[in-house]
Amino acid sequence: MARLIIPLGQTYTVHDKVFSEVVLREPSYKEIFMDGLGRPQDWQPTPDGAVVVTYPSVVDAYLQKIVVEPGYECLSGLAALDAIKLERAVCGFFREPMGSEKQPTG
């Protein structure tokens, strides 16, 4: 499974661990579908058009399972901007890279 290193904006010391990055592994089929976590974001219709809604509880449920280092228990003291970096990383696992769609052949 792919691993992703998220550099943080500062160095943290939590539970005798010093870290300035968080390593995540890619979520598995089991976690997404069998465990029922689903997607951390969804498109929702509004009168002004569709908007993306992010579900913080789903993001956190994934982080509980996919943090490799320094350990999920060390994340509680992260600053807001670093927490948002982790949210974006989790949501990024569910997006296809730009240009990855196959073009139809004729």
N, C-alpha and C positions, 0 to 999 in steps of 0.2 A: 504494500500500500504506500501511496505517496505520503511524504512528510513535508510540512511547511514550517519554515522558521519565521516567526513574527518578531522583528526588532522592536523593542519598547523605547519610549522616550526618556526613560531614566532607569537607574539600577535600583532594585528592590532587595530588601533582606527580610525574609519571612521564614519562621521555623528553622533558623540556622542555615537557610539556603540563600545564596546571593545570586541574583539573576537579572539580566537585562534583555532577555528574549524568551519567547515561549515557543515550544515545538509542538505542533499539532500533527496528528495522523488523519488520513482521509476517513470519513465515516463509511461504515460498511453497509451492505444490503440489509443485514440483520438489524442494525440500528435504525435504519431509515424505515424499513417496511415491516419486518417481523416484530420489532419492539414498538413500532407505531409512532416513532418520533416525527416522521414526515419532514416537510420542508420548513426551514426557519423563516421564510418569507413567502408572501403570496400577493397576487394582484387582486385588489378589491375595487369594484365599480363605485363611482361617486357621481353626483350630478354634473361635475366638471370634467369627468373622464376617470380612467383607472389610475390608481395610485398603488405603490408598493407598501405593504404593511409588514413590519418585522415583528416576530413574536419572541420577546426576551426570554420567556420561560423555555422555549424550544432551543434557542441559542445556548442557554445555560445547561440544558439537559445534554446537548452535544458536547459542550466543554467538559462536563463531568466524565464523559467517556473517552474523548479523543485527545486530551492534554497528555503529552508524553513527558515533557519537562517544563517547568520544575515540579509539576503536580498540581492538580486542581485545587487542593487545599491552600495553595499559595496565591491564588488569584484574588482573594477577597479584598486585598489592600491596594489593588491597581488604581491608578488615577483614571479619570474619565476618558481622556483621549486614548490611553492604552487599552481600556476596556472596549472602546469603539473599534480599535484595530482588530481585536479578537473577534468581535461581532462580524466585522466585514470579512475576516478570514473564513469564519464558519459559513457565512452566506456564500462566499466565493466558491466553495466546494460544490455548490449546486448550480453554478453557471457554466455554460460551455465557453471555451476560449473563443475570442473573435476569429471569424474565418474558418471555424472548424466544421461548419456545415458542408456536406457534400453537395456539389452542384449536380443538377440533373444531367444525365447523358442522353444524347439523342441518336 
